[in-house]
Amino acid sequence: MKLEKVPDAYNRRLARAFLDFWLLSLIAQKPRWGYEVISELRGRFGFSMGVSSVYSVLYFLEDEGYIMGEWESLNGRRRRIYKISANGIKALQIGKSSFVNALKKFEEG
């Protein structure tokens, strides 16, 4: 890998590796639907995540009880709005704490 491509490659790897926590973080801010999450991730990371990757993690988070999905209709179009649950907030807090601890260890060398 060429050195100038390293930051972009790491950005992509981190975004994908922690996709579940990124999704929890976005949904904790406000209820969101899938396409909105995908657009927000694109804006934050500068590349498009695969639709199937994002939706599979959303389904996993819902199955595990971290988020709740509810169908809504807007202008005749149905979309699933996701909201974070109490367990999702706890999982997000644990994830953030773990990430901060990992960064501290990384900085220690």
ZIBELKA-V138967 format. One record per backbone hydrogen bond with DSSP energy under -1.0 kcal/mol. CO is the residue of the C=O (numbers start at 1). NH is the residue of the N-H. E is the energy in kcal/mol with one decimal. If there is no record, write none. Layout:
BEGIN
co:nh:e
CO:NH:E
CO:NH:E
END
This chain:
BEGIN
co:nh:e
2:5:-1.7
3:6:-1.3
5:9:-2.3
6:10:-2.7
7:11:-2.4
8:12:-2.3
9:13:-2.3
10:14:-2.9
11:15:-2.3
12:16:-2.3
13:17:-2.8
14:18:-1.9
16:19:-1.3
18:22:-2.4
19:23:-2.6
20:24:-2.2
21:25:-2.4
22:26:-2.5
23:27:-2.6
24:28:-2.1
25:29:-1.1
26:30:-1.2
32:82:-3.8
33:37:-2.0
34:38:-2.4
35:39:-2.4
36:40:-2.4
37:41:-2.6
38:42:-2.1
39:43:-2.2
40:44:-2.1
41:45:-2.8
42:46:-2.2
50:54:-2.3
51:55:-2.7
52:56:-2.2
53:57:-1.7
54:58:-2.5
55:59:-2.7
56:60:-2.0
57:61:-3.0
58:62:-2.2
59:63:-2.9
60:64:-2.3
61:66:-2.5
61:67:-1.2
62:65:-1.1
66:85:-2.5
68:83:-2.5
70:81:-3.1
72:79:-2.7
74:77:-1.9
77:74:-3.0
79:72:-2.7
81:70:-2.1
82:32:-1.9
83:68:-3.0
85:89:-2.1
86:90:-2.0
87:91:-2.6
88:92:-2.4
89:93:-2.2
90:94:-2.5
91:95:-2.6
92:96:-2.6
93:97:-2.3
94:98:-2.6
95:99:-2.4
96:100:-2.5
97:101:-2.4
98:102:-2.3
99:103:-2.3
100:104:-2.1
101:105:-2.0
102:106:-2.1
103:107:-2.5
104:108:-1.7
END
